[in-house]
Amino acid sequence: MVEYLYPSSVEQVIGYLEAYDGQARIIAGGTDVMPDIRERRINPRCLVDITRIPGLDRIEVARDFVKVGTAVTFSAIKDSAFLNQHVHALADAARSVGAVAIQNAATWVGNVVQAMPAADGAIIALALEAEAYLADSHGTEWRPVESLFDGPGVSVVDSSRQFVTHIRFQRPGHSWGTAWNRVGRRSALVLPVLNCAVKVCLDPESGRVVHACIALGPVAPRPFRARRAEAFLRGQLPEPEVFAQAARIVQEDADPRSSVMRASRAYRLAIIGPLVSDGLSVAARRARANLLSQI
């Protein structure tokens, strides 16, 4: 019999994890944990349900950061008026996570901790340069989400001893825009053939790109940042030929594999170009619109 506990604070969660000495697991939506238990990939003595801890089901918009609690579901994200208006890519990514029933239960934090190379939540977290707040018996710290992935489905976060309480990212500025693209065999497929999240920041005076983030999956063992293409974009005008060249750089650096269930390597490489260039165009257009709205 697996014991099921409802802590009322983060401190109580850490206490339970320490008391069970690696044999407890955090649970929120359960869309990953419960299949893992049924398939005997994990065999915990205790499940620690964090959904009743006050405040962890909130999306907080502060002066510098947007902070998303560990119990916030993808449905809450896709329904957020602020995110739909200012962080389009995050709201759109939330809409693409499985079917509606999955969105109602699954959380962004849980999706990130699973560390799958094409997890929608992980890809958008990379594009937003998000950080995760880790708590354990030794203390707390903010860590870049990008540093949490140790391999396909392998996270550096030990959910039997550590607790990610929040994800945060920089509050959207007036000069940047985001975009999300996803290709899949059907809309409710849990993992895509390919997905791409983009953030573009423009200089208010010159209109040139001052910063860009491009994240893709699955094109590497971990969620992938296209850093060489990002460096190429800095200082460039946001024009179609520039975005096409950036997309070619991403194609050169990506290393997708063939999957019998989803798509061949050749197909995935072929669609990276239009996926990336379209995402950059949409993100830049939104960034320009944001700049114009401030005039």
N, C-alpha and C positions, 0 to 999 in steps of 0.2 A: 504494500500500500504506500503510495506516494503522499507525503504530507503536503498540505496546501496552506500557505500562510499569507496574511494580508498586513504587511507593515504599514505604519502610519507616518513614517519619516524616513529620510535617506539614511540617517544614523541607524535606524532599526534594520534597514536592509543590510547594511554592512555588518551589523551584529549577527544577523541570521547566516549570512554567507560565511562569516568567520567561525560560527558555532558548528556549522555542518562541514567545515574543513574540505571544501571542494566538491561536496556531494549535493549541493543545492544549485538551482538554476533560476535566473531571472526570467519572468514571464510577463508579457503585457497582452498583445493581441493573440499570441500563441500560434500564429500561422506558420512559423518555422519550428518552434520548440515541440509542438505536439506531433507533427510528422516525424521529427527526429526521434522522439520517444517511441512511436509506433514502429518505426523501422529499426529500433534498437541501436541507433547511432549514439544515443546517450541514455543513461540509466540513473537519473537523479533520485535521491531519497526525499528531496523536498523541492517544491516549486514556490518561489517567492514572487507573489503578484504585486506589482508596483502601481496598479491603476487607481488605488484609493489614496495615494499620497497627495495631499493638497498642492496644487500649483503645477504639477508635472503634466497636466493635460492642457496647458495654455501655450499660446503663441504670443510672445511679448515683443512689442516694437518699442525699443528704447532709442535714445539719441544716436548712439553709435552702432548698435547691433540689433539684429532680429534674433531672438532666442526661442527655440522650439523644444518643449519638454518631451521627455522620453515616452510619455503616454499619449502624445498627439498622433492621431491616426492620419492616414493619407486622405480620408474623406474630409477631415477638419482642415487639412492644408488646401485641398482643391476648392473648398467652400470659403476660404478666407478672402474677404474683400480686399484687404491690403495686399496680399500676395498676388491675387488676380490682377490688380492694377499696377503693381510695382515690380514683382518678381515672376513674370509670366512663366518662365521655364520651370520653376518649382511647382507652380500650380498645375501646369501641363504634365509634368512628370508624374505627379500624384494621380492624375486621371488615367495614366497608362499602366498603373500597377495592378495587374490582375483584373478580376471582375469586381463589381461594386461591393459584393459581400466581403471580398478580401480587403478592399479599401476601407471598409467600415471597421475592420479589426486590426489590420497591419499598421505598424508604426514606422516612421522614418528612421528612428534610432535603431529599431530591430533590423530593418532592412540593411542599414549600414554595417551593423555588427556581424551580420551573416557573411560579409566580405566576398560576395560573388562578383566575378569580373564584369558582369553586365547588369548588376542590380540597378534598377532605375534610381533608387535613393542614393546609392553610392556615386553614380555618375554625376547627378546634379549637385551633390555635396562637393565634389571636386571642382566643378565649374564655378561654384560660389565661394571656393576657398574656405570652406566651413571648418570649424573646430568642434571637437567633442570634449565634454567635461567629464572626466573619469574620477570616480571615487572608490577608494578601497580602504583597508585597515591602516594603510600608511599615509593617507591624506588624499588631497584632491589636486587636479591639474587640468588645464586646457591643453589639448593636443590637436595638431592638424588632422583632419579626417584622413587625409592621404597617407599618414603614417600608420594607420590602423590595419592595413592590409598586408598579410604575410604570405599570401599565395591563394590559389583558387579555393574559395570557401574557407580560408584559414585567417582568422582575425588575431591580432595581438591582444585583443581584449578577452580576458578570461571571464566569461559570464558566470562562472561558479565562484568567483572571488572579487570581481570588479563590477561596477555599476556605472553606466553612462547615463547621466541625469539629463543632459541637454545637448543639443547641437545649436551652434550660433554661427552667423555670418554677418559681414558688414552690411549695415543698413544701405539700401540702394541710394546712389547719388543721382544728381540731376543730369549727369553726363554719361550714364551707362544703361545698357539694355541687355536682355537675355533672350535665349531661344532654346527650344527643345525639339528634337526630331527623333523619331523611333520607327524602325521597320520590323514588322513581325508577321508571322503567318496568320495570326488572328489577334484581335484587339485584347483578348483576355489571356493571352499566353503570358505566363509568369516571367520568363526571360526572353528578350528579343533576339532577332537575327542581328540587329545592330542598333545602338542608340547613341545619341550625341547631345551634349549640353554645351552651350556657348555663352560667354559673357564678354561684351565689348565696351570699353570705356573710351570716350572721345575727348579730345582737348576742346574746351569751349570756344577758344579763339580761332585755332587753325582748322578744327574739324578732323584732325588726324587721330589715328589710334594711339592712345597712350598706354593702354594695357588690354590684354585679351587673355581669356582662359578657354581652352578647348578640351573637353573630356569625352572619352568614348569607351564603349564596351560592346562585345567582348573582343578585343584586339590584342590582348596581352594577358598574362596570368593574373594580373591585378587590374582594377579600374585604372584607366590610362589617361595621363595628361600629355597633350601634344606640345611639349615645351619648345621644340625647335620651330614649329609653326607659329607659336605665340611670340617668340623672339623676332621672327621675320615680320610680323604684323606691326610691331612697335615703330611709330613714326610714319607709317604708311597712310595714304588716303583710303577711306573705306569704299573702294570701287570694285566692281565685279572681277576685273582681271587680277587684282590683288588677292581677293578672296579665293579665286581659282588656283592661284599659285600656292597659297597657304594650304588649300585642300590637297594639292599634289604632294606637298611636304608631309602632310599627315599620312597619306597613302604610303609613302616611302618608309615611314617609321613604324607603321602598324604591322602587326604580325598575327592576324586572325587565323584560326584553324578551321578545318572542315568539320562539319557536324551533320551526321546522317539525318538527325531529327530536325535540323533548322536550315542550314545553308552551307554551301561550299566556301572554301577560302577564296576562290576566284570571284565568286559573287559578292562576298563581303568586301573585298578590296575594290571591286567595281563601284559599289554604292557609297563608299566612304567619301569620294569626291563630291557628288551632289549633296550628300547629307551635310557635310561640313560647310561647303560654300553657301548653301541655302541658310543654314543656321547663322553663319556670320552676317549674311545680308539682312536677315530678319532682326538680329540683335542690334546691328548698326542703325537700321531704320528706327528702331524703338529708341535708341540712344539719341538720335537726331531729333526725334519728336519730343523727347524729354527736355532737350536743350531749348527747342523752340518754345515750349510751353512756359519757360522761365523769362522769355523776352517781354 
